[in-house]
């Protein structure tokens, strides 16, 4: 009768072989003197194999040594907008929208015009600004002239004080109108143009974006009437985002602002980011601490409201460890392949915590041994076939 070979059959047969080998070793303990202590002392050796040349070329080993294996804390997180990168743009004046220069989804620069508002109120303020500027200039000229006359003792000091008061009053009126126009979004440069007669827009008020970003909300169309406080656009910049997570109090105590975490998007590349905030008060319901990471997102790959995983590592002293890629299972036995000159031995090990690509070795290996880190699956297949071919599997 022919037996059909499968991976499951091979694993089962190999497990039987490992069990029989272990029993045989125990039965020969009385007749065989114990081996001398060495790198593999205390770690039962299951089998050694000779790797074919084709397999050997694909193998890479690493030296067993002490490494930092951090304790990794993982928590679910959510991407959020960095509030410093958000602008809700409102009208500061009453009027009617004459033209809209952008639309939903457009990328805009800081200072880029978004729309123009036709406003009689703005026209009134512009005229008032020009009048008060002229009045202030006349008052200043009168004051300077009186100041010279007083120095020559031609006018009294009382006259000088009166002229100075007129000048200060005119300056105050002009400054008041100037502040109103600046608060409406006009720049000092635009006011300078008004003073020199080069302002061509009349009573058109141009609303500009205060930040660079993307238009994510538009609540205005041409011809629409607007009043101060109406939200017309929302512009956001996602080149930097926040990621929030909640940690149990006992875990949160182990971290501080400035610690670096790893953001793990689902289906995306990991991103490192500093921890910038730990809530001083635990959540009343969950008894967790809210934490925040500030994440550079120049490629805009992280999307606000996206769910991610967050990892933080707790530093620990170096301990004997091997790369995670070295670990494999043969039957129900966890172990690694150790190089023995030209052969390779499968060595069972006991492991501890895992983190940073390393796994702690609690028992089974000593420092200096060479473990296979690339080509482990190939060696496992060779081991399986060798035992079956020799008939030791049953």
C-alpha positions in Angstrom: 0.0 0.0 0.0 1.4 3.4 -1.0 1.2 6.2 1.6 0.4 9.7 0.2 2.9 12.2 1.6 1.7 15.6 2.8 3.2 18.4 4.9 0.8 17.3 7.8 1.9 13.7 7.5 5.6 14.8 7.6 5.1 16.9 10.7 3.3 14.0 12.4 6.0 11.5 11.5 8.8 13.8 12.5 7.1 14.4 15.9 7.0 10.6 16.4 10.6 10.4 15.6 11.5 13.2 18.0 9.5 11.4 20.8 11.3 8.0 20.0 14.7 9.7 20.0 14.0 11.3 23.3 13.0 8.0 24.8 16.1 6.3 23.4 18.3 9.0 25.0 16.7 8.4 28.4 17.2 4.6 28.1 20.9 5.0 27.4 21.7 7.4 30.2 22.9 4.6 32.6 25.4 3.1 30.1 26.6 6.3 28.5 28.7 8.9 30.5 27.2 12.4 30.5 28.7 14.7 27.9 31.0 17.5 28.9 29.5 20.9 29.4 29.7 23.0 26.3 27.7 25.6 24.4 24.8 23.1 24.0 24.8 21.8 27.5 21.3 21.5 28.9 19.7 21.8 25.4 18.6 18.4 24.0 19.8 17.9 20.5 17.2 16.3 18.2 19.2 15.8 15.1 21.9 17.1 12.9 21.8 17.3 9.1 24.0 18.0 6.2 22.6 20.8 4.0 22.9 20.3 0.2 24.9 22.9 -1.6 21.8 24.5 -3.1 20.3 25.0 0.4 23.6 26.0 1.9 24.0 28.9 -0.5 20.7 30.4 0.8 21.6 30.2 4.5 22.7 33.1 6.7 23.7 32.8 10.3 23.9 35.2 13.2 25.8 35.0 16.5 23.9 34.4 19.7 24.6 37.5 21.9 23.0 39.9 24.3 20.5 42.3 22.8 18.0 44.8 24.1 14.6 43.1 23.8 12.1 45.9 24.7 8.8 45.2 26.2 6.4 46.4 23.6 3.0 48.0 24.5 0.4 47.9 21.7 -2.8 49.9 21.7 -5.4 50.8 19.1 -5.3 54.4 17.9 -7.0 56.9 15.6 -5.6 59.5 13.2 -6.8 63.0 13.8 -6.2 66.4 12.3 -3.5 68.5 14.0 -5.6 71.5 15.1 -2.7 73.8 14.4 -3.1 72.8 10.7 -6.8 73.6 10.4 -8.4 76.9 9.3 -12.1 77.6 9.3 -12.4 80.7 7.1 -15.2 83.2 7.8 -16.2 86.5 6.3 -15.4 89.5 8.5 -17.7 91.9 6.6 -21.2 91.9 5.2 -21.6 91.8 1.5 -22.4 89.7 -1.6 -20.0 87.2 -3.1 -18.9 88.4 -6.5 -16.5 85.5 -7.4 -15.2 82.2 -6.0 -11.7 81.3 -7.0 -11.4 77.8 -5.5 -13.5 74.7 -5.1 -13.7 71.6 -2.9 -10.6 69.5 -3.1 -8.3 72.3 -4.4 -4.8 72.6 -3.0 -4.2 76.2 -1.9 -1.2 78.3 -0.9 -1.0 80.5 2.2 -2.3 83.9 1.2 -4.0 82.6 -2.0 -7.3 84.4 -2.8 -10.4 82.3 -2.2 -13.2 84.6 -3.1 -14.1 88.3 -3.6 -16.9 90.0 -1.7 -18.7 93.2 -2.9 -19.3 95.2 0.2 -20.6 98.8 0.6 -19.4 98.7 4.2 -15.9 98.1 3.1 -16.2 101.0 0.6 -17.3 103.3 3.5 -14.4 102.2 5.6 -11.9 102.8 2.7 -13.3 106.3 2.2 -13.1 106.9 6.0 -9.6 105.6 6.1 -8.5 108.0 3.3 -10.2 111.0 4.9 -8.8 110.4 8.4 -5.4 109.9 6.8 -5.6 113.3 5.2 -6.9 114.9 8.4 -4.0 113.3 10.4 -1.4 114.6 7.8 -2.9 118.1 8.0 -2.9 118.0 11.8 0.7 116.8 11.9 1.8 119.5 9.5 0.1 122.2 11.7 1.6 120.8 14.8 5.1 120.8 13.4 4.7 124.4 12.1 3.4 125.6 15.5 6.3 123.8 17.2 8.8 125.9 15.2 6.9 129.1 15.9 6.9 128.4 19.6 10.6 127.7 19.5 11.0 131.2 17.9 8.7 132.6 20.6 6.2 133.7 18.0 3.2 131.7 19.5 2.3 130.9 23.0 2.8 127.5 24.7 -1.0 127.2 25.0 -1.3 127.3 21.2 1.4 124.6 20.9 -0.6 122.4 23.3 -3.8 122.9 21.4 -2.2 122.0 18.1 -0.6 118.9 19.6 -4.0 117.8 20.9 -5.6 118.2 17.5 -2.7 116.1 16.0 -3.1 113.3 18.6 -6.9 113.2 18.1 -6.6 113.0 14.3 -4.0 110.2 14.6 -6.2 108.2 16.9 -9.2 108.4 14.5 -7.1 107.3 11.6 -5.6 104.4 13.6 -9.0 103.3 14.7 -10.2 102.9 11.1 -6.9 101.3 10.1 -7.4 98.6 12.8 -10.8 97.9 11.5 -9.5 97.3 8.0 -6.7 95.1 9.2 -9.1 93.1 11.3 -11.1 92.5 8.1 -8.1 90.9 6.5 -6.5 93.8 4.6 -2.7 93.9 4.8 -0.4 96.8 5.6 0.7 96.7 2.0 -2.8 97.0 0.7 -3.4 100.0 3.0 -0.2 101.6 1.7 -1.6 101.2 -1.8 -4.8 102.9 -0.7 -2.8 105.9 0.6 -1.0 106.2 -2.7 -4.0 106.0 -4.9 -3.1 102.6 -6.5 -6.0 100.6 -5.1 -8.2 99.5 -8.0 -10.7 97.1 -6.4 -12.9 99.7 -4.9 -15.3 98.0 -2.4 -14.2 94.4 -3.3 -12.9 92.5 -0.3 -10.7 89.5 -1.1 -10.8 86.6 1.3 -7.5 84.7 1.5 -6.4 81.4 2.9 -4.4 81.8 6.1 -2.6 78.5 5.6 -1.4 76.2 2.9 -3.6 73.0 2.5 -6.6 71.4 0.9 -10.1 72.8 0.7 -12.2 70.2 2.5 -15.4 72.2 3.0 -17.0 74.9 0.8 -20.2 76.6 1.9 -20.5 79.5 -0.5 -21.4 80.1 -4.2 -21.2 83.2 -6.4 -24.0 85.7 -5.6 -24.5 84.5 -2.1 -25.0 87.1 0.6 -22.6 86.7 3.6 -22.4 88.3 7.1 -19.5 88.4 9.6 -19.0 85.0 11.1 -20.4 82.9 8.2 -18.1 79.9 7.7 -17.3 79.8 4.0 -14.4 77.4 3.7 -12.4 74.9 5.7 -8.8 74.4 4.7 -6.6 71.6 6.3 -3.0 70.7 6.0 -2.4 66.9 6.6 1.4 67.1 6.2 1.4 66.7 10.0 -1.3 64.8 11.9 -2.1 63.6 15.4 -2.6 60.0 16.5 -4.5 59.4 19.7 -4.5 56.2 21.8 -5.6 55.2 25.3 -3.2 53.3 27.6 -4.0 51.6 30.9 -2.8 53.8 33.8 -0.1 51.2 34.9 1.4 51.3 31.3 1.1 55.0 30.8 3.2 55.6 33.9 6.2 54.0 32.1 6.3 56.7 29.4 6.9 60.4 29.2 6.6 63.2 26.6 9.4 62.8 24.0 9.4 59.0 24.0 9.2 57.7 20.5 6.5 55.3 19.4 5.6 53.5 16.2 2.4 54.0 14.2 1.3 50.9 12.3 -1.3 51.7 9.6 -3.3 48.8 8.3 -1.7 47.9 5.0 0.8 50.8 5.2 4.4 51.3 6.3 5.2 51.9 10.0 6.0 55.5 11.0 7.9 56.6 14.0 6.6 59.6 15.9 7.3 61.4 19.3 4.8 61.2 22.1 3.7 64.8 22.7 0.9 64.6 25.3 -0.2 62.4 28.1 -3.5 63.4 29.7 -3.0 64.4 33.4 -6.4 62.8 34.3 -7.6 59.3 33.5 -10.9 58.7 31.6 -13.7 58.4 34.1 -15.3 55.4 32.3 -12.3 53.4 31.0 -9.7 54.4 33.6 -7.2 54.9 30.8 -4.8 57.7 29.9 -5.2 59.5 26.6 -1.9 60.0 24.7 -1.1 61.8 21.5 1.6 61.4 18.9 2.6 64.1 16.4 3.3 62.4 13.1 5.1 63.8 10.0 2.8 62.9 7.1 4.4 64.6 4.1 3.0 61.9 1.7 -0.5 62.3 3.2 -0.7 58.5 3.6 -2.3 58.7 7.0 -5.9 59.9 6.7 -7.8 61.6 9.6 -10.3 59.3 11.3 -8.3 56.2 10.1 -7.7 53.5 12.7 -4.1 52.4 13.3 -2.1 50.5 15.9 0.3 52.3 18.2 3.4 50.7 19.7 5.6 52.0 22.5 8.7 50.1 23.8 9.8 49.9 27.4 13.6 49.9 27.6 15.1 46.9 29.4 18.6 45.5 30.1 20.3 43.5 27.3 19.5 39.8 27.5 20.5 36.7 25.4 18.4 36.8 22.2 18.1 35.7 18.6 16.3 37.2 15.6 12.7 36.3 15.4 13.4 34.9 11.9 15.6 32.2 13.5 12.7 30.6 15.3 10.7 27.7 13.9 8.5 24.8 15.0 9.4 21.1 14.3 6.4 19.0 15.2 5.3 20.6 18.5 8.9 21.7 19.4 10.0 25.3 19.2 13.6 25.8 18.4 16.4 27.1 16.1 19.0 25.6 13.8 22.5 25.9 15.1 25.5 25.5 12.8 28.0 22.7 13.8 30.9 23.1 11.5 29.5 21.7 8.2 26.3 20.4 9.8 23.2 21.9 11.4 21.5 20.9 14.6 17.9 21.6 15.5 18.0 22.8 19.1 14.8 23.3 21.2 14.8 26.5 23.2 12.6 28.3 25.8 11.8 31.9 24.9 10.6 35.0 26.8 9.5 38.4 25.6 9.6 39.5 22.0 10.3 43.0 20.7 12.2 45.0 18.1 12.7 42.0 15.9 14.4 40.0 18.7 13.2 37.2 21.0 14.6 36.5 24.4 16.3 33.0 24.9 15.7 31.7 28.4 17.1 28.3 27.9 18.8 26.2 25.2 21.5 28.4 23.8 24.7 30.1 24.9 26.5 33.2 23.7 28.7 32.7 20.7 26.7 30.0 19.0 25.7 30.5 15.3 22.0 30.2 14.5 20.4 30.2 11.1 18.3 33.3 10.4 17.7 33.0 6.7 16.9 29.7 5.0 15.3 28.1 8.1 12.4 26.7 6.1 14.8 25.0 3.7 16.7 23.3 6.6 13.4 22.2 8.1 12.5 20.5 4.8 15.9 18.8 4.6 15.5 17.5 8.2 12.0 16.2 7.4 13.1 14.4 4.2 16.3 12.9 5.8 14.3 11.3 8.6 11.7 9.9 6.3 14.2 8.7 3.8 16.2 6.8 6.5 13.0 5.1 7.7 13.4 6.5 11.2 10.0 8.1 10.9 8.1 4.9 11.1 
